[in-house]
């Protein structure tokens, strides 16, 4: 008989516990161009995705990622170096599978990062935006289907998808370092196309500050399971604003790399501040 989702999640968690037996408190998902953050972690165990039972198999990218277990600012953490995107062809359930596994490993706080395009005209490339709220712009909800009751309710409340106390802590860290952190609304799209000029305008009109191709689905399952979520976007482009500019994946990656040290400090100090 085919295994149910929860059976698979449990098997994967047991396998990972056989590889690294310490409970982890904090989960971290690193966005495009932000993978170097793993250098902040004192690595105790690395497990390639290809070795993990039931993990989505990467068919699109040349190389697949890994889970990194270790210590950061005195806390046991697990970080995903490489996430799964809906645009790669994974189902929404596959995209969020690792976040659900993290829950069974003990993760209570989830930090998400991503690269995003700004539609807020006050933003500049290289800015970091704390995500206060999000809008799903036709990204399928990963909770569609039979509810996993032991994870959370059928109709989860989404009034505080990103925890206010974590946002406050992050703002204080930003102030201390003199960072001009933005705070705003992330609009999640499926990609893989960047937006048309008309779509960037629409996203701005509906109340978005940035737009990106990840994060929303992961946030939804994390909130469903009662995790405290913090997320930040690195502004890697400004959408299409005039008749001239185009957006390339290369510029997105380069801009993310530039802003990475700031984000690393923010995440490290945020983890340190968790009680
Ligand atoms: N749109 C969608 N996703 C993105 C963008 C963008 O402009 N930049 C980086 N990820």
Boltz pocket constraint, residues with backbone or C-beta under 6 A from the ligand:
constraints:
  - pocket:
      binder: B
      contacts: [[A, 115], [A, 116], [A, 117], [A, 118], [A, 189], [A, 191], [A, 193], [A, 194], [A, 195], [A, 211], [A, 212], [A, 213], [A, 236], [A, 237], [A, 239], [A, 247], [A, 252]]
      max_distance: 6.0
